Amino acid sequence: MKKSKSEIYLEASLDSVSSYIRGELNLEEAVERLEQLGHNKKSAIKVLKDTHRNNVFSFQTKSRLGDSTSEEDVGDEQTD
């Protein structure tokens, strides 16, 4: 059974978004592919930026060395 144009369009759009989520495409590449399919650039960017990506990690920031507000003692250990 032959797929309709709308099914092909939906599959191509979903593939572009899925590839972005997996990290196979960056934001610019995914937006470009979605634009080629007829999506609005502004909407595509918003949707993709609001989408959780599997390959992006959040890191907790720690105080820098020498920062006087640091609660952690990072100086050299003194021995007697």
mmCIF file of the N, C-alpha and C atoms, coordinates in Angstrom:
data_MODEL
# 
_entry.id   MODEL 
# 
loop_
_atom_site.group_PDB 
_atom_site.id 
_atom_site.type_symbol 
_atom_site.label_atom_id 
_atom_site.label_alt_id 
_atom_site.label_comp_id 
_atom_site.label_asym_id 
_atom_site.label_entity_id 
_atom_site.label_seq_id 
_atom_site.pdbx_PDB_ins_code 
_atom_site.Cartn_x 
_atom_site.Cartn_y 
_atom_site.Cartn_z 
_atom_site.occupancy 
_atom_site.B_iso_or_equiv 
_atom_site.pdbx_formal_charge 
_atom_site.auth_seq_id 
_atom_site.auth_comp_id 
_atom_site.auth_asym_id 
_atom_site.auth_atom_id 
_atom_site.pdbx_PDB_model_num 
ATOM 1   N N  . MET A 1 1  ? 0.831  -1.169 0.000  1.00 0.00 ? 1  MET A N  1 
ATOM 2   C CA . MET A 1 1  ? 0.000  0.000  0.000  1.00 0.00 ? 1  MET A CA 1 
ATOM 3   C C  . MET A 1 1  ? 0.885  1.245  0.000  1.00 0.00 ? 1  MET A C  1 
ATOM 4   N N  . LYS A 1 2  ? 0.625  2.176  -0.863 1.00 0.00 ? 2  LYS A N  1 
ATOM 5   C CA . LYS A 1 2  ? 1.415  3.384  -1.011 1.00 0.00 ? 2  LYS A CA 1 
ATOM 6   C C  . LYS A 1 2  ? 1.057  4.390  0.084  1.00 0.00 ? 2  LYS A C  1 
ATOM 7   N N  . LYS A 1 3  ? 2.098  5.049  0.618  1.00 0.00 ? 3  LYS A N  1 
ATOM 8   C CA . LYS A 1 3  ? 1.886  6.052  1.661  1.00 0.00 ? 3  LYS A CA 1 
ATOM 9   C C  . LYS A 1 3  ? 1.413  7.356  1.029  1.00 0.00 ? 3  LYS A C  1 
ATOM 10  N N  . SER A 1 4  ? 0.566  8.062  1.773  1.00 0.00 ? 4  SER A N  1 
ATOM 11  C CA . SER A 1 4  ? 0.087  9.358  1.296  1.00 0.00 ? 4  SER A CA 1 
ATOM 12  C C  . SER A 1 4  ? 1.174  10.415 1.503  1.00 0.00 ? 4  SER A C  1 
ATOM 13  N N  . LYS A 1 5  ? 1.025  11.553 0.855  1.00 0.00 ? 5  LYS A N  1 
ATOM 14  C CA . LYS A 1 5  ? 1.983  12.641 1.006  1.00 0.00 ? 5  LYS A CA 1 
ATOM 15  C C  . LYS A 1 5  ? 2.058  13.121 2.441  1.00 0.00 ? 5  LYS A C  1 
ATOM 16  N N  . SER A 1 6  ? 0.926  13.156 3.123  1.00 0.00 ? 6  SER A N  1 
ATOM 17  C CA . SER A 1 6  ? 0.925  13.620 4.513  1.00 0.00 ? 6  SER A CA 1 
ATOM 18  C C  . SER A 1 6  ? 1.678  12.646 5.422  1.00 0.00 ? 6  SER A C  1 
ATOM 19  N N  . GLU A 1 7  ? 1.574  11.346 5.153  1.00 0.00 ? 7  GLU A N  1 
ATOM 20  C CA . GLU A 1 7  ? 2.315  10.366 5.944  1.00 0.00 ? 7  GLU A CA 1 
ATOM 21  C C  . GLU A 1 7  ? 3.825  10.508 5.721  1.00 0.00 ? 7  GLU A C  1 
ATOM 22  N N  . ILE A 1 8  ? 4.223  10.730 4.486  1.00 0.00 ? 8  ILE A N  1 
ATOM 23  C CA . ILE A 1 8  ? 5.638  10.921 4.169  1.00 0.00 ? 8  ILE A CA 1 
ATOM 24  C C  . ILE A 1 8  ? 6.151  12.182 4.844  1.00 0.00 ? 8  ILE A C  1 
ATOM 25  N N  . TYR A 1 9  ? 5.364  13.254 4.790  1.00 0.00 ? 9  TYR A N  1 
ATOM 26  C CA . TYR A 1 9  ? 5.706  14.530 5.418  1.00 0.00 ? 9  TYR A CA 1 
ATOM 27  C C  . TYR A 1 9  ? 5.870  14.350 6.929  1.00 0.00 ? 9  TYR A C  1 
ATOM 28  N N  . LEU A 1 10 ? 4.926  13.668 7.568  1.00 0.00 ? 10 LEU A N  1 
ATOM 29  C CA . LEU A 1 10 ? 4.983  13.452 9.015  1.00 0.00 ? 10 LEU A CA 1 
ATOM 30  C C  . LEU A 1 10 ? 6.187  12.606 9.408  1.00 0.00 ? 10 LEU A C  1 
ATOM 31  N N  . GLU A 1 11 ? 6.471  11.559 8.632  1.00 0.00 ? 11 GLU A N  1 
ATOM 32  C CA . GLU A 1 11 ? 7.617  10.700 8.935  1.00 0.00 ? 11 GLU A CA 1 
ATOM 33  C C  . GLU A 1 11 ? 8.932  11.469 8.795  1.00 0.00 ? 11 GLU A C  1 
ATOM 34  N N  . ALA A 1 12 ? 9.052  12.289 7.765  1.00 0.00 ? 12 ALA A N  1 
ATOM 35  C CA . ALA A 1 12 ? 10.268 13.069 7.564  1.00 0.00 ? 12 ALA A CA 1 
ATOM 36  C C  . ALA A 1 12 ? 10.440 14.099 8.685  1.00 0.00 ? 12 ALA A C  1 
ATOM 37  N N  . SER A 1 13 ? 9.345  14.725 9.113  1.00 0.00 ? 13 SER A N  1 
ATOM 38  C CA . SER A 1 13 ? 9.403  15.689 10.212 1.00 0.00 ? 13 SER A CA 1 
ATOM 39  C C  . SER A 1 13 ? 9.803  15.000 11.511 1.00 0.00 ? 13 SER A C  1 
ATOM 40  N N  . LEU A 1 14 ? 9.190  13.871 11.790 1.00 0.00 ? 14 LEU A N  1 
ATOM 41  C CA . LEU A 1 14 ? 9.500  13.117 13.000 1.00 0.00 ? 14 LEU A CA 1 
ATOM 42  C C  . LEU A 1 14 ? 10.945 12.631 12.983 1.00 0.00 ? 14 LEU A C  1 
ATOM 43  N N  . ASP A 1 15 ? 11.430 12.216 11.828 1.00 0.00 ? 15 ASP A N  1 
ATOM 44  C CA . ASP A 1 15 ? 12.809 11.766 11.708 1.00 0.00 ? 15 ASP A CA 1 
ATOM 45  C C  . ASP A 1 15 ? 13.777 12.906 12.008 1.00 0.00 ? 15 ASP A C  1 
ATOM 46  N N  . SER A 1 16 ? 13.471 14.096 11.532 1.00 0.00 ? 16 SER A N  1 
ATOM 47  C CA . SER A 1 16 ? 14.326 15.259 11.785 1.00 0.00 ? 16 SER A CA 1 
ATOM 48  C C  . SER A 1 16 ? 14.379 15.589 13.277 1.00 0.00 ? 16 SER A C  1 
ATOM 49  N N  . VAL A 1 17 ? 13.232 15.595 13.920 1.00 0.00 ? 17 VAL A N  1 
ATOM 50  C CA . VAL A 1 17 ? 13.177 15.897 15.360 1.00 0.00 ? 17 VAL A CA 1 
ATOM 51  C C  . VAL A 1 17 ? 13.864 14.790 16.159 1.00 0.00 ? 17 VAL A C  1 
ATOM 52  N N  . SER A 1 18 ? 13.634 13.544 15.797 1.00 0.00 ? 18 SER A N  1 
ATOM 53  C CA . SER A 1 18 ? 14.264 12.415 16.498 1.00 0.00 ? 18 SER A CA 1 
ATOM 54  C C  . SER A 1 18 ? 15.779 12.456 16.352 1.00 0.00 ? 18 SER A C  1 
ATOM 55  N N  . SER A 1 19 ? 16.255 12.788 15.170 1.00 0.00 ? 19 SER A N  1 
ATOM 56  C CA . SER A 1 19 ? 17.701 12.889 14.946 1.00 0.00 ? 19 SER A CA 1 
ATOM 57  C C  . SER A 1 19 ? 18.304 14.006 15.792 1.00 0.00 ? 19 SER A C  1 
ATOM 58  N N  . TYR A 1 20 ? 17.572 15.093 15.949 1.00 0.00 ? 20 TYR A N  1 
ATOM 59  C CA . TYR A 1 20 ? 18.022 16.193 16.803 1.00 0.00 ? 20 TYR A CA 1 
ATOM 60  C C  . TYR A 1 20 ? 18.083 15.737 18.266 1.00 0.00 ? 20 TYR A C  1 
ATOM 61  N N  . ILE A 1 21 ? 17.062 15.032 18.720 1.00 0.00 ? 21 ILE A N  1 
ATOM 62  C CA . ILE A 1 21 ? 17.010 14.551 20.102 1.00 0.00 ? 21 ILE A CA 1 
ATOM 63  C C  . ILE A 1 21 ? 18.166 13.608 20.391 1.00 0.00 ? 21 ILE A C  1 
ATOM 64  N N  . ARG A 1 22 ? 18.489 12.723 19.444 1.00 0.00 ? 22 ARG A N  1 
ATOM 65  C CA . ARG A 1 22 ? 19.583 11.760 19.621 1.00 0.00 ? 22 ARG A CA 1 
ATOM 66  C C  . ARG A 1 22 ? 20.954 12.396 19.473 1.00 0.00 ? 22 ARG A C  1 
ATOM 67  N N  . GLY A 1 23 ? 21.003 13.637 18.979 1.00 0.00 ? 23 GLY A N  1 
ATOM 68  C CA . GLY A 1 23 ? 22.280 14.312 18.810 1.00 0.00 ? 23 GLY A CA 1 
ATOM 69  C C  . GLY A 1 23 ? 22.917 14.082 17.460 1.00 0.00 ? 23 GLY A C  1 
ATOM 70  N N  . GLU A 1 24 ? 22.188 13.490 16.541 1.00 0.00 ? 24 GLU A N  1 
ATOM 71  C CA . GLU A 1 24 ? 22.714 13.244 15.200 1.00 0.00 ? 24 GLU A CA 1 
ATOM 72  C C  . GLU A 1 24 ? 22.696 14.514 14.348 1.00 0.00 ? 24 GLU A C  1 
ATOM 73  N N  . LEU A 1 25 ? 21.834 15.460 14.704 1.00 0.00 ? 25 LEU A N  1 
ATOM 74  C CA . LEU A 1 25 ? 21.750 16.754 14.023 1.00 0.00 ? 25 LEU A CA 1 
ATOM 75  C C  . LEU A 1 25 ? 21.896 17.853 15.060 1.00 0.00 ? 25 LEU A C  1 
ATOM 76  N N  . ASN A 1 26 ? 22.564 18.939 14.690 1.00 0.00 ? 26 ASN A N  1 
ATOM 77  C CA . ASN A 1 26 ? 22.583 20.087 15.587 1.00 0.00 ? 26 ASN A CA 1 
ATOM 78  C C  . ASN A 1 26 ? 21.343 20.934 15.292 1.00 0.00 ? 26 ASN A C  1 
ATOM 79  N N  . LEU A 1 27 ? 21.159 22.000 16.065 1.00 0.00 ? 27 LEU A N  1 
ATOM 80  C CA . LEU A 1 27 ? 19.958 22.829 15.939 1.00 0.00 ? 27 LEU A CA 1 
ATOM 81  C C  . LEU A 1 27 ? 19.816 23.397 14.527 1.00 0.00 ? 27 LEU A C  1 
ATOM 82  N N  . GLU A 1 28 ? 20.900 23.919 13.994 1.00 0.00 ? 28 GLU A N  1 
ATOM 83  C CA . GLU A 1 28 ? 20.854 24.537 12.672 1.00 0.00 ? 28 GLU A CA 1 
ATOM 84  C C  . GLU A 1 28 ? 20.454 23.527 11.585 1.00 0.00 ? 28 GLU A C  1 
ATOM 85  N N  . GLU A 1 29 ? 21.024 22.332 11.649 1.00 0.00 ? 29 GLU A N  1 
ATOM 86  C CA . GLU A 1 29 ? 20.709 21.301 10.656 1.00 0.00 ? 29 GLU A CA 1 
ATOM 87  C C  . GLU A 1 29 ? 19.257 20.849 10.760 1.00 0.00 ? 29 GLU A C  1 
ATOM 88  N N  . ALA A 1 30 ? 18.782 20.667 11.981 1.00 0.00 ? 30 ALA A N  1 
ATOM 89  C CA . ALA A 1 30 ? 17.400 20.228 12.174 1.00 0.00 ? 30 ALA A CA 1 
ATOM 90  C C  . ALA A 1 30 ? 16.411 21.281 11.695 1.00 0.00 ? 30 ALA A C  1 
ATOM 91  N N  . VAL A 1 31 ? 16.692 22.548 12.005 1.00 0.00 ? 31 VAL A N  1 
ATOM 92  C CA . VAL A 1 31 ? 15.810 23.638 11.565 1.00 0.00 ? 31 VAL A CA 1 
ATOM 93  C C  . VAL A 1 31 ? 15.794 23.699 10.037 1.00 0.00 ? 31 VAL A C  1 
ATOM 94  N N  . GLU A 1 32 ? 16.953 23.555 9.429  1.00 0.00 ? 32 GLU A N  1 
ATOM 95  C CA . GLU A 1 32 ? 17.036 23.600 7.966  1.00 0.00 ? 32 GLU A CA 1 
ATOM 96  C C  . GLU A 1 32 ? 16.198 22.484 7.337  1.00 0.00 ? 32 GLU A C  1 
ATOM 97  N N  . ARG A 1 33 ? 16.306 21.283 7.889  1.00 0.00 ? 33 ARG A N  1 
ATOM 98  C CA . ARG A 1 33 ? 15.517 20.161 7.357  1.00 0.00 ? 33 ARG A CA 1 
ATOM 99  C C  . ARG A 1 33 ? 14.021 20.409 7.532  1.00 0.00 ? 33 ARG A C  1 
ATOM 100 N N  . LEU A 1 34 ? 13.637 20.938 8.691  1.00 0.00 ? 34 LEU A N  1 
ATOM 101 C CA . LEU A 1 34 ? 12.222 21.210 8.925  1.00 0.00 ? 34 LEU A CA 1 
ATOM 102 C C  . LEU A 1 34 ? 11.708 22.325 8.020  1.00 0.00 ? 34 LEU A C  1 
ATOM 103 N N  . GLU A 1 35 ? 12.550 23.324 7.765  1.00 0.00 ? 35 GLU A N  1 
ATOM 104 C CA . GLU A 1 35 ? 12.163 24.399 6.836  1.00 0.00 ? 35 GLU A CA 1 
ATOM 105 C C  . GLU A 1 35 ? 11.947 23.846 5.426  1.00 0.00 ? 35 GLU A C  1 
ATOM 106 N N  . GLN A 1 36 ? 12.804 22.936 5.003  1.00 0.00 ? 36 GLN A N  1 
ATOM 107 C CA . GLN A 1 36 ? 12.669 22.329 3.683  1.00 0.00 ? 36 GLN A CA 1 
ATOM 108 C C  . GLN A 1 36 ? 11.353 21.559 3.562  1.00 0.00 ? 36 GLN A C  1 
ATOM 109 N N  . LEU A 1 37 ? 10.870 21.077 4.685  1.00 0.00 ? 37 LEU A N  1 
ATOM 110 C CA . LEU A 1 37 ? 9.592  20.352 4.691  1.00 0.00 ? 37 LEU A CA 1 
ATOM 111 C C  . LEU A 1 37 ? 8.402  21.297 4.773  1.00 0.00 ? 37 LEU A C  1 
ATOM 112 N N  . GLY A 1 38 ? 8.678  22.604 4.978  1.00 0.00 ? 38 GLY A N  1 
ATOM 113 C CA . GLY A 1 38 ? 7.599  23.583 4.997  1.00 0.00 ? 38 GLY A CA 1 
ATOM 114 C C  . GLY A 1 38 ? 7.242  24.140 6.356  1.00 0.00 ? 38 GLY A C  1 
ATOM 115 N N  . HIS A 1 39 ? 7.999  23.781 7.380  1.00 0.00 ? 39 HIS A N  1 
ATOM 116 C CA . HIS A 1 39 ? 7.737  24.306 8.718  1.00 0.00 ? 39 HIS A CA 1 
ATOM 117 C C  . HIS A 1 39 ? 8.249  25.735 8.831  1.00 0.00 ? 39 HIS A C  1 
ATOM 118 N N  . ASN A 1 40 ? 7.622  26.510 9.700  1.00 0.00 ? 40 ASN A N  1 
ATOM 119 C CA . ASN A 1 40 ? 8.034  27.879 9.993  1.00 0.00 ? 40 ASN A CA 1 
ATOM 120 C C  . ASN A 1 40 ? 9.325  27.835 10.802 1.00 0.00 ? 40 ASN A C  1 
ATOM 121 N N  . LYS A 1 41 ? 10.330 28.644 10.399 1.00 0.00 ? 41 LYS A N  1 
ATOM 122 C CA . LYS A 1 41 ? 11.638 28.631 11.061 1.00 0.00 ? 41 LYS A CA 1 
ATOM 123 C C  . LYS A 1 41 ? 11.536 28.977 12.544 1.00 0.00 ? 41 LYS A C  1 
ATOM 124 N N  . LYS A 1 42 ? 10.809 30.033 12.867 1.00 0.00 ? 42 LYS A N  1 
ATOM 125 C CA . LYS A 1 42 ? 10.686 30.473 14.258 1.00 0.00 ? 42 LYS A CA 1 
ATOM 126 C C  . LYS A 1 42 ? 10.046 29.378 15.124 1.00 0.00 ? 42 LYS A C  1 
ATOM 127 N N  . SER A 1 43 ? 9.008  28.746 14.626 1.00 0.00 ? 43 SER A N  1 
ATOM 128 C CA . SER A 1 43 ? 8.331  27.681 15.377 1.00 0.00 ? 43 SER A CA 1 
ATOM 129 C C  . SER A 1 43 ? 9.239  26.464 15.541 1.00 0.00 ? 43 SER A C  1 
ATOM 130 N N  . ALA A 1 44 ? 9.971  26.115 14.485 1.00 0.00 ? 44 ALA A N  1 
ATOM 131 C CA . ALA A 1 44 ? 10.873 24.964 14.544 1.00 0.00 ? 44 ALA A CA 1 
ATOM 132 C C  . ALA A 1 44 ? 11.951 25.184 15.595 1.00 0.00 ? 44 ALA A C  1 
ATOM 133 N N  . ILE A 1 45 ? 12.523 26.394 15.621 1.00 0.00 ? 45 ILE A N  1 
ATOM 134 C CA . ILE A 1 45 ? 13.557 26.703 16.606 1.00 0.00 ? 45 ILE A CA 1 
ATOM 135 C C  . ILE A 1 45 ? 13.001 26.605 18.021 1.00 0.00 ? 45 ILE A C  1 
ATOM 136 N N  . LYS A 1 46 ? 11.819 27.164 18.250 1.00 0.00 ? 46 LYS A N  1 
ATOM 137 C CA . LYS A 1 46 ? 11.218 27.129 19.583 1.00 0.00 ? 46 LYS A CA 1 
ATOM 138 C C  . LYS A 1 46 ? 10.966 25.694 20.042 1.00 0.00 ? 46 LYS A C  1 
ATOM 139 N N  . VAL A 1 47 ? 10.379 24.896 19.168 1.00 0.00 ? 47 VAL A N  1 
ATOM 140 C CA . VAL A 1 47 ? 10.085 23.503 19.528 1.00 0.00 ? 47 VAL A CA 1 
ATOM 141 C C  . VAL A 1 47 ? 11.362 22.732 19.823 1.00 0.00 ? 47 VAL A C  1 
ATOM 142 N N  . LEU A 1 48 ? 12.368 22.890 18.969 1.00 0.00 ? 48 LEU A N  1 
ATOM 143 C CA . LEU A 1 48 ? 13.612 22.150 19.166 1.00 0.00 ? 48 LEU A CA 1 
ATOM 144 C C  . LEU A 1 48 ? 14.352 22.606 20.413 1.00 0.00 ? 48 LEU A C  1 
ATOM 145 N N  . LYS A 1 49 ? 14.388 23.904 20.688 1.00 0.00 ? 49 LYS A N  1 
ATOM 146 C CA . LYS A 1 49 ? 15.073 24.396 21.886 1.00 0.00 ? 49 LYS A CA 1 
ATOM 147 C C  . LYS A 1 49 ? 14.379 23.940 23.159 1.00 0.00 ? 49 LYS A C  1 
ATOM 148 N N  . ASP A 1 50 ? 13.059 23.759 23.106 1.00 0.00 ? 50 ASP A N  1 
ATOM 149 C CA . ASP A 1 50 ? 12.302 23.312 24.276 1.00 0.00 ? 50 ASP A CA 1 
ATOM 150 C C  . ASP A 1 50 ? 12.302 21.793 24.438 1.00 0.00 ? 50 ASP A C  1 
ATOM 151 N N  . THR A 1 51 ? 12.925 21.096 23.499 1.00 0.00 ? 51 THR A N  1 
ATOM 152 C CA . THR A 1 51 ? 12.939 19.634 23.503 1.00 0.00 ? 51 THR A CA 1 
ATOM 153 C C  . THR A 1 51 ? 14.157 19.115 24.251 1.00 0.00 ? 51 THR A C  1 
ATOM 154 N N  . HIS A 1 52 ? 13.937 18.165 25.155 1.00 0.00 ? 52 HIS A N  1 
ATOM 155 C CA . HIS A 1 52 ? 15.033 17.539 25.899 1.00 0.00 ? 52 HIS A CA 1 
ATOM 156 C C  . HIS A 1 52 ? 15.850 16.668 24.949 1.00 0.00 ? 52 HIS A C  1 
ATOM 157 N N  . ARG A 1 53 ? 17.167 16.821 24.992 1.00 0.00 ? 53 ARG A N  1 
ATOM 158 C CA . ARG A 1 53 ? 18.057 16.023 24.147 1.00 0.00 ? 53 ARG A CA 1 
ATOM 159 C C  . ARG A 1 53 ? 18.728 14.952 24.987 1.00 0.00 ? 53 ARG A C  1 
ATOM 160 N N  . ASN A 1 54 ? 18.894 13.770 24.416 1.00 0.00 ? 54 ASN A N  1 
ATOM 161 C CA . ASN A 1 54 ? 19.477 12.644 25.132 1.00 0.00 ? 54 ASN A CA 1 
ATOM 162 C C  . ASN A 1 54 ? 20.983 12.768 25.329 1.00 0.00 ? 54 ASN A C  1 
ATOM 163 N N  . ASN A 1 55 ? 21.652 13.570 24.527 1.00 0.00 ? 55 ASN A N  1 
ATOM 164 C CA . ASN A 1 55 ? 23.099 13.646 24.604 1.00 0.00 ? 55 ASN A CA 1 
ATOM 165 C C  . ASN A 1 55 ? 23.607 14.905 25.298 1.00 0.00 ? 55 ASN A C  1 
ATOM 166 N N  . VAL A 1 56 ? 22.738 15.632 25.976 1.00 0.00 ? 56 VAL A N  1 
ATOM 167 C CA . VAL A 1 56 ? 23.137 16.862 26.656 1.00 0.00 ? 56 VAL A CA 1 
ATOM 168 C C  . VAL A 1 56 ? 23.060 16.624 28.161 1.00 0.00 ? 56 VAL A C  1 
ATOM 169 N N  . PHE A 1 57 ? 24.144 16.944 28.856 1.00 0.00 ? 57 PHE A N  1 
ATOM 170 C CA . PHE A 1 57 ? 24.219 16.714 30.288 1.00 0.00 ? 57 PHE A CA 1 
ATOM 171 C C  . PHE A 1 57 ? 24.340 18.038 31.016 1.00 0.00 ? 57 PHE A C  1 
ATOM 172 N N  . SER A 1 58 ? 23.742 18.112 32.195 1.00 0.00 ? 58 SER A N  1 
ATOM 173 C CA . SER A 1 58 ? 23.867 19.286 33.048 1.00 0.00 ? 58 SER A CA 1 
ATOM 174 C C  . SER A 1 58 ? 24.953 19.011 34.074 1.00 0.00 ? 58 SER A C  1 
ATOM 175 N N  . PHE A 1 59 ? 25.864 19.948 34.219 1.00 0.00 ? 59 PHE A N  1 
ATOM 176 C CA . PHE A 1 59 ? 26.934 19.807 35.192 1.00 0.00 ? 59 PHE A CA 1 
ATOM 177 C C  . PHE A 1 59 ? 26.733 20.817 36.300 1.00 0.00 ? 59 PHE A C  1 
ATOM 178 N N  . GLN A 1 60 ? 26.963 20.366 37.530 1.00 0.00 ? 60 GLN A N  1 
ATOM 179 C CA . GLN A 1 60 ? 26.888 21.287 38.650 1.00 0.00 ? 60 GLN A CA 1 
ATOM 180 C C  . GLN A 1 60 ? 28.184 22.082 38.668 1.00 0.00 ? 60 GLN A C  1 
ATOM 181 N N  . THR A 1 61 ? 28.064 23.376 38.864 1.00 0.00 ? 61 THR A N  1 
ATOM 182 C CA . THR A 1 61 ? 29.263 24.200 38.906 1.00 0.00 ? 61 THR A CA 1 
ATOM 183 C C  . THR A 1 61 ? 29.775 24.280 40.332 1.00 0.00 ? 61 THR A C  1 
ATOM 184 N N  . LYS A 1 62 ? 31.074 24.296 40.452 1.00 0.00 ? 62 LYS A N  1 
ATOM 185 C CA . LYS A 1 62 ? 31.705 24.415 41.762 1.00 0.00 ? 62 LYS A CA 1 
ATOM 186 C C  . LYS A 1 62 ? 32.489 25.715 41.794 1.00 0.00 ? 62 LYS A C  1 
ATOM 187 N N  . SER A 1 63 ? 32.790 26.154 42.986 1.00 0.00 ? 63 SER A N  1 
ATOM 188 C CA . SER A 1 63 ? 33.580 27.372 43.143 1.00 0.00 ? 63 SER A CA 1 
ATOM 189 C C  . SER A 1 63 ? 34.954 27.181 42.526 1.00 0.00 ? 63 SER A C  1 
ATOM 190 N N  . ARG A 1 64 ? 35.486 28.265 42.006 1.00 0.00 ? 64 ARG A N  1 
ATOM 191 C CA . ARG A 1 64 ? 36.820 28.218 41.410 1.00 0.00 ? 64 ARG A CA 1 
ATOM 192 C C  . ARG A 1 64 ? 37.882 28.258 42.496 1.00 0.00 ? 64 ARG A C  1 
ATOM 193 N N  . LEU A 1 65 ? 39.049 27.765 42.174 1.00 0.00 ? 65 LEU A N  1 
ATOM 194 C CA . LEU A 1 65 ? 40.161 27.817 43.110 1.00 0.00 ? 65 LEU A CA 1 
ATOM 195 C C  . LEU A 1 65 ? 40.478 29.268 43.435 1.00 0.00 ? 65 LEU A C  1 
ATOM 196 N N  . GLY A 1 66 ? 40.728 29.545 44.667 1.00 0.00 ? 66 GLY A N  1 
ATOM 197 C CA . GLY A 1 66 ? 41.076 30.896 45.079 1.00 0.00 ? 66 GLY A CA 1 
ATOM 198 C C  . GLY A 1 66 ? 39.872 31.787 45.335 1.00 0.00 ? 66 GLY A C  1 
ATOM 199 N N  . ASP A 1 67 ? 38.668 31.280 45.143 1.00 0.00 ? 67 ASP A N  1 
ATOM 200 C CA . ASP A 1 67 ? 37.453 32.058 45.383 1.00 0.00 ? 67 ASP A CA 1 
ATOM 201 C C  . ASP A 1 67 ? 37.231 32.110 46.887 1.00 0.00 ? 67 ASP A C  1 
ATOM 202 N N  . SER A 1 68 ? 37.208 33.285 47.471 1.00 0.00 ? 68 SER A N  1 
ATOM 203 C CA . SER A 1 68 ? 37.097 33.428 48.919 1.00 0.00 ? 68 SER A CA 1 
ATOM 204 C C  . SER A 1 68 ? 35.736 32.993 49.446 1.00 0.00 ? 68 SER A C  1 
ATOM 205 N N  . THR A 1 69 ? 34.744 32.840 48.583 1.00 0.00 ? 69 THR A N  1 
ATOM 206 C CA . THR A 1 69 ? 33.421 32.423 49.038 1.00 0.00 ? 69 THR A CA 1 
ATOM 207 C C  . THR A 1 69 ? 33.276 30.911 49.045 1.00 0.00 ? 69 THR A C  1 
ATOM 208 N N  . SER A 1 70 ? 34.308 30.219 48.642 1.00 0.00 ? 70 SER A N  1 
ATOM 209 C CA . SER A 1 70 ? 34.266 28.765 48.561 1.00 0.00 ? 70 SER A CA 1 
ATOM 210 C C  . SER A 1 70 ? 34.171 28.158 49.957 1.00 0.00 ? 70 SER A C  1 
ATOM 211 N N  . GLU A 1 71 ? 33.282 27.204 50.117 1.00 0.00 ? 71 GLU A N  1 
ATOM 212 C CA . GLU A 1 71 ? 33.138 26.515 51.394 1.00 0.00 ? 71 GLU A CA 1 
ATOM 213 C C  . GLU A 1 71 ? 34.100 25.334 51.482 1.00 0.00 ? 71 GLU A C  1 
ATOM 214 N N  . GLU A 1 72 ? 34.654 24.946 50.375 1.00 0.00 ? 72 GLU A N  1 
ATOM 215 C CA . GLU A 1 72 ? 35.523 23.785 50.314 1.00 0.00 ? 72 GLU A CA 1 
ATOM 216 C C  . GLU A 1 72 ? 36.977 24.222 50.475 1.00 0.00 ? 72 GLU A C  1 
ATOM 217 N N  . ASP A 1 73 ? 37.734 23.530 51.346 1.00 0.00 ? 73 ASP A N  1 
ATOM 218 C CA . ASP A 1 73 ? 39.152 23.839 51.537 1.00 0.00 ? 73 ASP A CA 1 
ATOM 219 C C  . ASP A 1 73 ? 39.923 23.126 50.445 1.00 0.00 ? 73 ASP A C  1 
ATOM 220 N N  . VAL A 1 74 ? 40.490 23.890 49.528 1.00 0.00 ? 74 VAL A N  1 
ATOM 221 C CA . VAL A 1 74 ? 41.199 23.298 48.410 1.00 0.00 ? 74 VAL A CA 1 
ATOM 222 C C  . VAL A 1 74 ? 42.696 23.595 48.483 1.00 0.00 ? 74 VAL A C  1 
ATOM 223 N N  . GLY A 1 75 ? 43.173 24.108 49.606 1.00 0.00 ? 75 GLY A N  1 
ATOM 224 C CA . GLY A 1 75 ? 44.583 24.465 49.739 1.00 0.00 ? 75 GLY A CA 1 
ATOM 225 C C  . GLY A 1 75 ? 45.451 23.234 49.901 1.00 0.00 ? 75 GLY A C  1 
ATOM 226 N N  . ASP A 1 76 ? 46.770 23.451 49.865 1.00 0.00 ? 76 ASP A N  1 
ATOM 227 C CA . ASP A 1 76 ? 47.712 22.356 50.033 1.00 0.00 ? 76 ASP A CA 1 
ATOM 228 C C  . ASP A 1 76 ? 47.641 21.842 51.464 1.00 0.00 ? 76 ASP A C  1 
ATOM 229 N N  . GLU A 1 77 ? 47.800 20.563 51.603 1.00 0.00 ? 77 GLU A N  1 
ATOM 230 C CA . GLU A 1 77 ? 47.771 19.944 52.919 1.00 0.00 ? 77 GLU A CA 1 
ATOM 231 C C  . GLU A 1 77 ? 49.112 20.202 53.610 1.00 0.00 ? 77 GLU A C  1 
ATOM 232 N N  . GLN A 1 78 ? 49.079 20.670 54.856 1.00 0.00 ? 78 GLN A N  1 
ATOM 233 C CA . GLN A 1 78 ? 50.305 20.946 55.588 1.00 0.00 ? 78 GLN A CA 1 
ATOM 234 C C  . GLN A 1 78 ? 50.637 19.764 56.475 1.00 0.00 ? 78 GLN A C  1 
ATOM 235 N N  . THR A 1 79 ? 51.882 19.397 56.472 1.00 0.00 ? 79 THR A N  1 
ATOM 236 C CA . THR A 1 79 ? 52.330 18.297 57.338 1.00 0.00 ? 79 THR A CA 1 
ATOM 237 C C  . THR A 1 79 ? 53.399 18.811 58.268 1.00 0.00 ? 79 THR A C  1 
ATOM 238 N N  . ASP A 1 80 ? 53.448 18.306 59.493 1.00 0.00 ? 80 ASP A N  1 
ATOM 239 C CA . ASP A 1 80 ? 54.465 18.728 60.479 1.00 0.00 ? 80 ASP A CA 1 
ATOM 240 C C  . ASP A 1 80 ? 55.502 17.678 60.644 1.00 0.00 ? 80 ASP A C  1 
# 
